Amino acid sequence: MERILENTMYAARWLLAPIYFGLAFALLALAIKFFQEIVHILPAILSLSEAELILKLLSLIDMALVGGLLVMVMISGYENFVSQLDIEEGKEKLDWLGKMDSGSLKMKVAASIVAISSIHLLRMFMDAQQLESEKLMWYVIIHLTFVVSAFAMGYLDKLTKH
């Protein structure tokens, strides 16, 4: 009975596979949105002010960072929790593939969230004249919460490894 229960629990990890595959659809949606933004920017590029262009470019950078985060979580999560990827010899292989455990994945996700939050905050600062100061203050507080959380996670991870 115990063996059946353990084998069932171990096999249940495959329930995560469709979730990680679903992230590929999220990546596709993000790519569509990215190119939709490019199509909107190009015709108006000559009429945009420098600040407006920078705000739009920061939005594109934001999307690129989220896309990288999706790929990292999708592939590393699958490999850590479901099954190792069998990449044929001679095929292109990501440098970090097989080297990222769940702890380092957690740290990469935290660092990515801080980077995304930083870019979002920069966009808010560049557009600050249209924001209430209280709202801007909350953006800063939320960003600092992400920074402190990422630092604390890194510190705790360092403590547990030594």
FENWONOR-V44900 format. One record per backbone hydrogen bond with DSSP energy under -0.5 kcal/mol. NH is the residue of the N-H (numbers start at 1). CO is the residue of the C=O. If there is no record, write none. Layout:
# FENWONOR-V44900
nh-><NH	NH>
co-><CO	CO>
This chain:
# FENWONOR-V44900
nh-><5	6	7	8	9	10	11	12	13	14	15	16	17	18	20	21	22	23	24	24	25	25	26	27	28	29	30	31	32	33	34	35	36	37	38	39	40	41	42	43	44	44	45	45	47	48	53	54	55	56	57	58	59	60	61	62	63	64	65	66	67	68	69	70	71	72	73	74	75	76	77	77	78	79	80	81	82	83	87	88	91	97	99	100	101	105	106	107	108	109	110	111	112	113	114	115	116	117	118	119	120	121	122	123	124	125	126	127	128	130	131	136	137	138	139	140	141	142	143	144	145	146	147	148	149	150	151	152	153	154	155	156	157	158	159	160	161	162>
co-><1	2	3	4	5	6	7	8	10	11	12	13	14	14	16	17	18	19	20	21	21	22	22	23	24	25	26	27	28	29	30	31	32	33	34	35	36	37	38	39	40	41	41	42	44	44	49	50	51	52	53	54	55	56	57	58	59	60	61	62	63	64	65	66	67	68	69	70	71	72	72	73	74	75	76	77	78	78	85	86	88	94	96	96	99	101	102	103	104	105	106	107	108	109	110	111	112	113	114	115	116	117	118	119	120	121	122	123	125	127	128	132	133	134	135	136	137	138	139	140	141	142	143	144	145	146	147	148	149	150	151	152	153	154	155	156	157	158>
